[in-house]
Amino acid sequence: MKIIDMKARCVAIPLDCQLRHNTGVHPGYFLRTVLELITDEGIVGLGEVGGGDQRGALLKLKPRIVGLDPFHLETIKLKVLRSIYYISNARLYGAIEIACLDIQGKVLGRPMCDLLGGAVRDRVPMMGELSWRYDRPGGGDDTRAEDLVEQAEELHRTLGVRTFKMKGGVVDPDEEVRVMELCRARLGPGFGLRVDANGVWSVPTAVRIGRRLEPLGLEYFEDPAWGIEGLAAVRRQVRIPIATNMYPAKFDDLGPAIRLDAVDVVLTDLHYWEGPRGVKDLCAVLRTFNLGVGMHSGAEFGVEMSAMLHTACTIPNMTFAGDAVYNHLTDDIIVGGKMRYEGGCLRVPTGPGLGVALDEEKMEKYERYYAEKGDYYARFHQDPRRPEWYPIVGGM
């Protein structure tokens, strides 16, 4: 079996609001590049990658993988991962590996999780993200801590989720502490709480906020300050587990993070950690050093979400509810539409490979939508309500 062709298409799907974060605003839609690998036997494998329009970058790699066997992932990885001098193509390789595993599963008639060691659970618990929103459903913006607490109550009522993560570093830190205090008071002790500052706070601010959060029993404090040294400094002074999907977010930085005792939990993304097999490799290292592991989200559509579920269900110690902003999507590109939450969980697809297929009508619809809206990564770090604003790392 050989790969004979690669296709890449960029699609955008509307959200139910605009999502603020500490370096800008998601402007009412997410965009992803969908990859199709075609074999000489007519089998098509699906992959997906974020980070803007990746069509050109993926197609530059096409000559490197056409003619290769999709089962020979080590060879494909060697030819793709660091094909541009020493710069890692982990994000692109992750999408290619997902597509190859999809092909393998279809050839064997087995779900992707069976290629990764087999499922230890048939569904994966997910968390609800609490974001400061513009143009939220029903109108208006989130401006007070009470708005995010109401958001948490609605997510629990509609999706069944029992874990919530606030995207912090957006408004005054003390108001964001109040979000967590109100969540604990109104939801009770049986709900998981997390805060993610995406590295924007200074170490003194992160320590001050962390100490205020200590009595609330957070599951973890995600990226409270910038860099491995910043996380290590906060961890020495705050009694909440420190988690990260930023430092490290690649194998090159894993050793220094462990040596500096910078983190307690590493949150994995398939597109940062070299695909599903790379995540499994990472988990083996984390287990060796008695570190926790969770699945992180990068605003996936149904293809990569399926790959995330297949990966997470094979990792026994991945007990944290997975990250997701999937609930903000108004639609999906897979047959059957959006995956449905059941008691706060998403079921692992059971068909061969990824267990999902593209809905061609929706692909064409959302390709047109992308052509209309464009790639927002050039204006990602802007706020339409505050035209003079720009992010300052360590400035809060």
C-alpha positions, 0 to 999 in steps of 0.5 A: 500500500502506498500514499498516492495523493494529498489534499488539504482544504480550509474550513471555518465554522461559526461560534455562538459568541466571540471568545476573549482570551488574554492575547486577543479575541476569537472573532466568532468562528474557528478555522481548521485545515482538513487533510485527506491522504489517498492510497493506491487502494482507494482508502482515504485517511483524514487529518486536521490541524489548526493554527490558521490556513495550513494548506500551503505548508502541508502541500509542501510536504506532499513530495516527501510522503507520496509513495510511502506506506501509511503503516511506516510511520517512523519513516514518514516522521523522519521525512516530515517532522524536521524537514525545515532545518531544525524547526519542528513540524509537529503540528503538520506531522500530527495531522499526517499521523492521524490520517495514516492511523485512520487509513490503518484502522480502515484497512484492519477494520479496527478503531484507531484506539486499538492501534494505540493499545486499546480502549480502557474507557468507552467515553471521555469526560470533558470540562466546560470552559468559562470564557469572557464572551462578546456577543454571547447567546441572548445578547450582551457581553460578559462583564462580571464574575456572576456572568461566568458562574451563570455560564458554568451552571448552564454548561452543567445543566445542558451538557452535564459537565462537572469540571470548569476551567476559566480562561484567565488573564482577561479582566482584573485578576481579582475579579477572576478570583471572584469567579472561582470563589462564586463557582465553589460557593454556588456549585459546591465541593463536588465540581472540579475547578481550574484557572488558565492564565496562558502565561500572561501574569507576572510571577508576583501576580500569579503567586498572589492570585494562587494563594487566594485560590488555595482554599478553593481546592482547584484541580490545577493552576494552568500556565500562571506565568511565562516560561519554564522558569516562571512556572517553577517560581510560582510552583515553589510558592503556591500550593496548587498543582501547576499544569501546562500546555505551553511550557513544555509543549514539545519534547525539546523542553520536557527535560528542562521542565522536569529538572526545574520541578516546574510542573505537576501536570502536562496537558497534551495536544496531538498537534504539539506532541507529534500526533497520537503516538507522540502523546503516548510516548510523552505519557510514558515519560510523565509516568516515570517521573510521577507527573499527571497528564490531561488532554488539552484542546486546540479548538478542534472540529470533529476529525481531530476531536475523534483522534483526541478521544481515541488517544485519551481512552487508551491512557489509564492515568489520564483521569482529568476531564479533557479540555474542549471548546467544542460546545461553542461550535454551531455545527461540525464537518462530520456526517451526523453533525456535532458529537453529543455530550452524554453526562458530561462525556463524549463517546469514543467513535467505534467505526474503523479508523477515526470512526468519522466521515466528512459531510461533503455538503458541509465541507463545501459550505464551510469552505465558502464561509472561510473564503468569505471570512478569511484567516483571522490569525493575522488579527488574532491578537486584537480586540475589536472593542478596544482598537488601541489595546495590545497584549502585554505578557507579565503585565497584570 
